[in-house]
């Protein structure tokens, strides 16, 4: 009786969505405490229990209400993982019928529901693996398994469909075989774009753990990826499934998109995906650590300041996800031996990573070099409260004298790297033409018609390399061969869009490669007469925000007072953040100083 009631709720009713609390990043080790010290089947079972914590079904219809929390860009547009279509509202353009790409979007079962009985209950409404996608592309994907394509009969937006190629295991051993082993594949597969392969792999892993034993994903084509064995061996995956998912998981590490989506899932559905929180966990189930006992202290979460999104795998012990070249900022050389602050094998305290140098040798001749300070300098743009170096120039650094103890404490901090500010968006509508020049157009109640010698021009000069999107809302008018709108910056053609039907629709052009040109942006119709020519109602041009270049200077001084500096240059966009392994605190003769040269009590 209970199962029947749950089925009805999940299938026919969208539960009222009340946002749930999100587990703070600092509490994740406690949230996952029950998986610590486990191995093999015990680990698999413990992780499965965590995937069920707080879960409550939203229902299939409830996914529409969840997507604003999980699958929208910063500008509010729907985040479609199968196409470049621009869905301006999460609450419109739902499929429905479609004939072309960008007609509508739907709730894609990335694990096709035909693999588990065709139901939209249970895993059929689990947002772990249900994402918004273009209806047409979703139809092309059909219920084919994910894979890598050797010969494509569909290739667009970075997605491919076609005959499968074998998967070669990369990035370490798996229980499907050693590094370099090849797992055969056959039939037709669908290959998503590279930037989302890890997302889909972790979605599969999370859904598999959540429903293991309750529902098998092995009907039809699902048997190529999944098995019904959750006790030994590959724990619910075929050798092909292990090789493919672990390859994608390793090649496309966790991104900010996934971090945000994972938190959004907990806000709506109540549970979390452990392979986003602790990416290296997958290695203990299907990878190079399979069968070994998990020590949770060896792992860092995707929310840890030492974790580099898009680069890290999350493992600390015996090797670092914190690249010494980019994250560990300071190295001392004493008697030729390096001491590096930020090395994950050093002691980790609440305030950050502590690295203590030994007492300086008695003779200056025995000292190689000694770090004494750093600085951050804005080369372009402005930024308040940028720390200066402890000593303003190498010459200001104190002499390194006999028996001086000199070490640094790193408090891991997060701060805005560049001034906040939205990227520039230029918009032209029928009711607002400010900033635009319109010449020779025929206007009626819903659109302008672009006829002979007419044009639309942005009055401000722009850099073409900064254009991200051009979106024109337009329709055909007259002959089908006369509905192309071309846009140039100065005399350099940037791109063109072609209206394809008589209904006003958004047509989207996306920059694929930077275009070198500066000037006014002008839109014209390449073929037009008084009778024919495209008709449009709005134009939107999305630009990248300005860049800010920072140089990090690291001052080095030696015993003979010869000084040198090392510089690293970083370019960032507005609204981005940097995690710095400093605020640098230096203890000099028993006193701690911050990077402003102020003593710290």
Beta strands, then each sheet from edge to edge (+ up, - down):
strand 1: 105-109
strand 2: 130-134
strand 3: 145-146
strand 4: 149-156
strand 5: 159-164
strand 6: 167-168
strand 7: 182-183
strand 8: 188-191
strand 9: 331-334
strand 10: 337-340
strand 11: 348-349
strand 12: 352-355
strand 13: 367-378
strand 14: 406-411
strand 15: 413-416
strand 16: 425-429
strand 17: 436-439
strand 18: 442-443
strand 19: 448-449
strand 20: 455-463
strand 21: 467-475
strand 22: 484-489
strand 23: 492-498
strand 24: 505-510
strand 25: 518-525
strand 26: 535-543
strand 27: 547-557
strand 28: 563-573
strand 29: 577-580
strand 30: 584-588
strand 31: 591-593
strand 32: 599-600
sheet 1: 1+ 2-
sheet 2: 3+ 8+ 5- 4+
sheet 3: 6+ 7-
sheet 4: 10+ 9- 13+ 27- 28+
sheet 5: 11+ 12- 14+ 30- 31+ 32-
sheet 6: 15+ 29-
sheet 7: 16+ 26- 19+ 18-
sheet 8: 16+ 26- 21+ 24-
sheet 9: 17+ 20- 25+ 22- 23+
end
